Amino acid sequence: MSDKFVPYHLRDIHNPPAHLDATQKSNWIRTAQKAKKNYQHQQQYPAFNLPTSSYEVVYVNKSTTSEALQKLIDHVRHCHEFSFDTEGDRSSKQLALIQIQTIPRQLPCFVILFELLHLPLHDTLIFVKIRQLFHLIFQSNNKLYSWGPLRVELSPAASTSPSSTSSLSSSHHDNNDIINTNINPQFFKNVIDNDLEFISEDSDDDIAINQCRTMPVNNALYEQISDDEIDFNHLVKPNEFGCAPVNNDALNNNEFVVNNHYMVDDVNEKEEKTTTKTKTPRKHQHRSLQARHRRNHQRNTILKKYRYHYSIKRKWYPRFTMFMVRQILRLYRVNYKHVRNDGDELLIGLKDRLSRDRAHHQLPWSIFNRHSYFYYRDVFRR
């Protein structure tokens, strides 16, 4: 029987497969040792069983109701011990989930899962309640437990903006200095490394923190580029020239007709002077053609530089055409400016920060995968 059909805990540690190199043999032996140890523990100790009546799992995202959040707030007010854990997104390596378990004196406890990539906008009532919930958890008299340094685990969710030194108040929910996770750094101001109690110091239980990263946020302010406006009130209306009717009875006696045309010998009427408005040349007309081309090239270069200043990324299947991508973005009402492929990811440029935050919530992460390609291909062919 081949080794690949033998369970790990039944394999001979001292007899690894011969076709493996040194690194593969080391991994093979280590995996077999852990499997044997786990198998011994399973035989020695009974399985841990926690009844469902002792805990309740709550997902906090943009679909959470205000009643559920108010229930959590009332529970957290009477609880002073919490345990933390974080998880990152596998594709983007961003902090995606914060798990907080309450440790009350009497059961049931709550396991709160904050889905950072699916939180509501910061100007909604649900987001205000989420901020209030964090304020209660991070009070100075609470005890916080974590698998590692809590400041390191939660640092990807905090912005490094200088405005983070402002006072902690729920009225600051309209602050623009937030990142895509919508978590303000003031939530973590009471977290001190010396006050944390660690569950385990075993190296096997440590959680890799270097994968929990956030996208850099540039706090510089840029003027929004808009098309030139034209004031239609300053446009000169074209002159309307009307033809006056000819009164044959008013002609003088000295008139005579030649080839069906009236000819007048003596004309004493004064000639009207028509005043013509001279058009002032525009400023850019003073430049030469080469200067205008050079100026337009410089301006286009600056515009291209900030084309993807506000952008989001999504994994995409290479068979997607740009026509299909734009159709899907319009279908999800994403106010995009430019789209291009960046390797195995799709880079979508947005107009401003608000459009970027809305696109994060409206556009699913798996919208451009292989399954979606065949689905939308059939949809657009109809």
C-alpha positions, 0 to 999 in steps of 0.5 A, a space after each residue: 500500500 502506498 504512503 498516500 493512502 496511509 493516515 498520518 498517525 499510522 505512518 512510520 516516522 523513521 521510514 519516509 518516502 525515498 523520493 523526497 528531498 531533505 526539506 520535504 522529508 523534514 516536513 513529512 516527519 513533522 506532520 506525522 509526529 503532530 498527527 500521532 500526538 493528536 491521535 493520542 490526545 483524542 484517545 486519552 481525552 474526550 472531545 470538548 463539547 459546548 452546548 449551543 445554549 451557552 454561546 451565541 455567534 453574532 456577525 457584525 456587518 452592513 446587514 446587521 440590525 440596530 436591535 441586534 447591536 443594541 442587544 450586544 451593547 447592553 450585554 457588553 456594559 455588564 461584561 469586563 473581560 474579552 478575548 481577541 483574535 484576528 484573521 486576514 484575507 487570503 488574497 489581499 493580505 488585509 485585516 478582514 475579521 476581528 473576533 471578540 468573545 465576551 467572558 461574562 460571569 454568567 452564560 451565555 457568552 457572545 462571539 462577535 465577528 466584525 467583518 471589516 470589509 463589509 461594514 456600513 458607511 460611517 454616516 449610518 446609524 449602524 456604524 454609530 452603534 458599532 463605534 459605541 460597542 468598541 468604546 465600551 469594550 476598550 474601556 480602561 477597567 476591562 481586561 483584554 486577552 489575545 493570542 499575541 500582542 493586541 496592539 500588533 494584532 489591531 494595528 492594521 485596523 488603525 490609521 496613522 493620521 495625525 488627527 487621531 489625537 482628537 478626543 474620543 467621542 461618538 460625534 466624530 463618526 463623520 471624520 474623513 481620516 478613516 481607512 477602508 475598514 472604517 475603524 478609528 484608531 481611537 478605539 485602541 487608545 486604551 490598549 497598553 502592552 503591559 496590561 495585556 494577558 496572553 493566553 499562550 506563549 507557545 510558538 506553535 500557537 502564534 498567529 502570523 501578523 505580518 500578513 495583516 496589512 492595510 492599503 496605504 492611505 494618502 491624507 494629502 488633499 487634491 483639487 478635484 478636476 472638473 470640465 471647463 464650464 461655459 457661461 451661456 449668458 455671455 454668448 453673443 446671439 447671432 444678428 437677425 437681418 430682416 428684409 424690408 418690403 418694397 413699397 412701389 408707391 413710394 418711389 420717386 417720379 425720376 425712377 425708371 425700370 431697366 430689365 424689371 429692376 427699379 433704378 433711382 437717379 437721385 438718392 439722398 438717403 443717409 447710409 446707415 453705419 453698421 457696427 460690427 463687434 470685434 471678437 477678442 481672441 482667447 488667451 490660448 490663441 496667443 500661444 503657438 501650436 507647439 506650446 499648446 501641444 506641450 501644455 496639453 501633454 503636461 496636463 494629461 501627464 498630471 491627470 494620469 498620475 492621479 487616475 488611480 489615486 482612489 482605487 480598489 482591486 479585485 481578483 479577475 479571470 483573464 478571459 474577462 473582456 474590458 467590455 464585460 468588466 465595464 458592463 458589470 460595474 455599471 450593473 453594480 452602479 460603481 462610479 468608476 473612472 478607469 479600469 485596467 488589469 494589474 497582473 492577476 488583479 483588476 485595478 478600478 479607479 474611482 472618483 473620490 474617497 466616498 465612491 471608493 468606500 461605496 464600491 468596496 461594499 457594493 462590489 463582491 470580492 469574487 465578482 470577476 472569478 471563473 464562475 462569474 465569467 461564464 454566468 455574465 457571458 451568457 447574460 450579456 449574449 441574451 
